[in-house]
Amino acid sequence: MTHLTAPLGNPALHFELTRLAAANLGASLSTALAAGQLSGKDHAVMITRCRACPFAFECVEALAEGQVPLACANRSRLFELAGSQARKVGRVRCAVNAHPTGAGGVAICGAQGMRTQDS
């Protein structure tokens, strides 16, 4: 039996997609790495997970609109990091009215009051 796998995506592109997804959810991967909330190995796993995703084109469109696709394999971990970072600075960066892997909800994020709608 032959096991076929799709090639992984471009590392530089998916590094940036992962960074943008984090930013759209109110998290900073640099801050998470510096604070020990995210190990270098875990960061690499997140990027590899992103590289394996077949929806890069759809992701680019969603990220450009300030959203993160519901199908994002890193979504729940990025929500955890955003919540942890908000608690560390003593203010709420993102109020989320949905479980990160659930269908639908509204997130109001950041100082600008950026609002994203998941559907």
C-alpha positions, 0 to 999 in steps of 0.5 A: 500500500502506498501512502501519498502525502501532499508536500508541505507549504513554503516555510517563510509563507507559513511562518508569516501566516501563523504570525498574522493569525496570532496577531488577528486573535490578539496574541504575539508569538514573539512575546509568547516565546520570550515569556516562555508561554511557547517553546521554540519546538512548539512554535516550529510544530505550529508552523509545520501544522500550518504548512500541512494545511490545504487551505492556505489561499483561503487563509490568506484571504481571511487573514487580510480581512482580520479573521482566522479561519475556523478550520485553522489547526492552530486556532485554539492554541492561538486563543490560549496564547491571546488569553494568557497574554491579556491576563499578563498585562492586566487587560482584556485584549479580546472578548470572544463569544464562542469556543475557538473550535466552535461554529460562529461567534463574534470576537472584539479585539484590540485597542482599536475595537477590531471586530471579527465575525465568524460564520 
